[in-house]
């Protein structure tokens, strides 16, 4: 007699199938199907409506930054491990997304941030923007405006192709003057961040005459306002997008991680130019977003980066928005 619980449900079902085949006098063939492992996902995109405007989110590929204790400061390793474990996230490698927003109002196409380009500083998975734009049916020639939140390597890297041509030849560029001046100046950037200097010099310097330097509070394109979020860089900016009474805040690098920089928002990030200022700016923006219940699109949050933030304890929590894939684009 078998002991209770000695057979799993799967084993019982498999045995029943074989027995049934035997009763019918059938020979059960051994499994022989072989299929090569697939190593890549299809380029992913997501569309929804913001008022009468169409929003498309595409990816520049995932960006691994390694062990979290090397990237996040003013927080103990035990606390990092606790937060990650409670959210079912790996403890040994932080992997960020790069969610690129494309806004099509019908009158103009606006692209927000441009990814890493061909630079592989964080590994081989980045630099997918032009491929994912093509998969979404978006031609670089049709982009009217490229809006950059700041001049870091993973936000301005896709403006210029390696052959010296422009990926968005008909677009006006938008960035803060403070960030342009800082990240194209070798004395300010310093030798430790030389790849950041090289990226900004390659992509921004040849286009200075095509750049509009937006200012805090400016509506520099119809329905798009700049909101200062200084600290991550000297001119880091988030953008409030308003279309037909519906709002979406593109938060860029206000927070790189939906747990480690929200649960305790004054945790500091290694790539901040002024970590203390970045933390205070983060709290200010998060408080506004939570209070006003404004939906966000976060550049580095899990795909596609869309959701809301709510106050929770001494910090905040990110609530991803449900995705609608089966029919007409749905509003947030």
N, C-alpha and C positions, 0 to 999 in steps of 0.2 A: 504494500500500500504506500502511495506517495504521501509525504508529509505535506500538511497545509502550507501553501505559499511556495512550494518548491518549483513550480512552473510559472513563468511569466505569462501574461496575456498574449504576448507576441508568439511565444513558443507554442501555446495551446492552439492558436489560430493556424500557425504553420503546420502543426501536426494534423489538425483537422483537414486541411487542404490536401495533404499527402494521402491521408486515409481515404478521402473521397475519390481521389484520382485512382487509387489502387482498386477500390470497389468497382469503379467503372472500367477497369481493365486497361487504364491508360498508363503509358510510361511517362514519368516526370523527367523532362530534360534538365541537365545541369545548366546553371547560368553561364552564358557565353558572351553576352553583350559587353563590348568594350568601347568606351568613348574617352577621348583625351580630355584632360582637365582644362577648363577654360580659365585663363589667367587675368582677364580684364572684364570690367563691367562696361556696359554701354554708356556713352556720354549721357549724363543725366541733366534734365531740365525740368522746371516747374513753372506753370503759368497761372495767374489769377488776375482778377480785375480790381483796380483801385479807382472807384468812381467809373468814369468812362475810359480811363487809361488802362493799358495792358502792361502788366509787370511780368517779366520773365527772369527767373533765377537760373543761372548756369554756374558751372564750377571751374575753377582753375586747378582742381585736384587737391588731395589732402596734403597737409603740411605737418609732418611729425617733428616735435621739438624735444623729444627725449624725456628723461626722468623729471618728474614734476618738481622735485626739490631743487633742481638746478634753475628753474624758471620762476618760481614763486617765493617771495621773501616775506618776512614778518609773520611767518606761520610755521609751526613745527612740523616735522615729518610725520609724527603721530597724528596730528590733526589733518594733514593732507591725506594720509592713508584712510582715516576715518571717513572723510567726506567722499573720497572716491569709492571706497568699498560700499558705503551706504547707497550710492547711486549706480552700483554695478558697473563701474568704470575701471579699466586696468590701472594698476598701481605703478607700473614701471615705464610707461611711455604715454605722453600726452600727444594726441593727434588732433589737429585743428582742421576744420574745413576752410574753404575759401569760396564763399557764396557771393557771386557777382550779380548785382542787380542791374537790369535793363528796363528802363521806363519808356514806353511808347505812348505818347499822348495823342497820336494822330498827326500832330503838327511837327513833332521832333522826337528823336530817339536819343535818350540820355543813358550813358553807361557809367556806373559808379564803381571805381577802382578797377585795376587791370591785371592783378596777379603778379606772378614771379617772372614772367617771360621765360627765357631759356636758362636762367641761372638755377643751378641745382644745389644750392647751399644746404637745403633741408632734405635732399634726397631726390629720387627720380620721378616722384609722383606729381610734381607741380608742373606748371607751364601748359595747361590744357585749354586755356581760354579760347584761343582761336578755333580749336576743334569743336569745343562745346557750343560756341556761338554759331558755327556753321551747322551743327546738328539741330540747333533751334531755328534755323532759317534766317539768321541775322548776319548780314554782310558788313564787314568793317567800314566799307565805303558809305553805308547808310546811317552811320552813327554821327549825329550832329554835335554832341557834347560829351566829353569825358570829364567826369567830376572825381577828383581824388580827395580822399579824406585826409591824407598826409603822404609824405614822400618816402615811406619805408619801402624796402626792397620787394615786399610782397603786395604792394598796392600800386606802384607806378611802373612795374617791370614789363608790362605788355604794350607799351605805347609804340616802341620802335622794334622792328624786326632786326634780326642779326645782319641782314644785308644792307642796313641803313635806310630802308624804306619805312614809311609810317603805316602801322596797322589800321589807323583810323584817319585817313588822309583828309577828310572833309570836316573833322571835328575841331571845335574850339575846346581848349583845355581849361580846367578850373582847379585851383589849389590855393592855399594860403601863401602869402608872400614870405611869411616867417619860415615856413617849412622849405620853400624853394631856396631861400638864401642859406639856410642852415645845412641842408643835406647835399648841396653842391659846393660846399666850402671845406676843403681838406683840413684846415685848422680847427674848425668847429667839430667835424665828425671824428677826427682822430684815427690812428692806425688800426685800432681794434675793430672798427666797423667799416674798414675800407670797402668790403663788398657792397655796403649800403651806399657809400659815396659813389662807387663806380656805377651802380644801378641808376641812381638819380642823375648822374652826369650824362649817362648814355641816353636816358629817356626824356629828361626834362630840359637840359641845356639846349639841344637843337630846336626846341619848340618854344623858347621863351617869348618870341613875338606872337605866339598863338595862345598865350595864357592870359586868362582873366584872374586876378588875385581877389578872391572874395573876402569879405569882412564879416565879423561876427554880427548876426542879426540881419544880414543882407538877403533879400530875395533876388538872387543873382540869375535865376531862371524862373519863368512863371510857375508858381506853386512850389518852389524849392527854396527853403530858407537855411542858411548856415547857422549853426549853434556851436559856440566855442566849447571845446572839451579838452583844454590844454593839459599837458603833462606827459601823456604818452609820447607825444612830440611837442615841439614848441608851438605848432599851429594846428594840432589835431582837431578835427571838426566833425560833428555829426550833422545829419541833414533831416529836417522835417519836410516831408513831401505831402502836399495837400492837393487832392484832385476831386473836384465836385463834392466837397464837404467830407470826404474820407481822408484820413491821415495814416501815414506810415513813417516811422522814424528809422532811417538807416543809421545804425549805431556804429558801424565800422569797427574800430578797436577800442571802443569805450570799455569793453570787457572781452577778453580773449576766451574765457572759459565759463560755461554756464553754471558751474558749481563753485569752483575755487575762488572766483572773483565776484560771486554774488552772495554766497552764504555769509562770508566775511568780506565785504566790499573794500575794506581798507588794506587787504592783502596786496602786496606790491608785486609787480611783474618785471622780470629781468630786462626786458627791452624798452622799458619806459625811460625817457630822457630825464624826467623829474618824477620819480616814483611817488613821492608824497603828494605832489600836486595832482598827479593822475588819479590817485585814490580819492582825493576830495572832489575832483571833477566827476568821477564815476558815481559817487554817492549823490551828488547834486542831480545828475542826469537820471539816474535810476529812480530817485524820489519823484521827479517830474513825470516820468513814464508810468510809474505805478499809480500815482495820484490821479493822473489824467486818463489812465487806461488806454494809452496809445499803443497800438501794435508796433512791433519792431521787426527789422530784418538785421540780424547780427552777422557780420562777415565771417567770423570764426566759429560760430555755434554749430551744433550738429545739423546736417542738411535737412531742409533748405534754410534754416536759421530764422524762421518766422514764428512769432508767438507774442506773448505778453510777459511782463514782469509784475510780480506782486510783492508787497512787503511781507516779510516773515521773520519774526523775532527781531534780532539786531541787523538783519540783512534782507536779502531778497531771494525770490525763486523764479526761475524761468519756466513758463508754461507753453510748450510748443503748440502751435495751432494745428488742427487736423488738416490733412491734405485731401484735396478733392481731385481725383484723377480720372473719373469715369465719364465726364461729360463736359458741359460748358464751363469755362473758368468761373470759379466761385469767389466772391469777395471774402476778405478776411473776417 
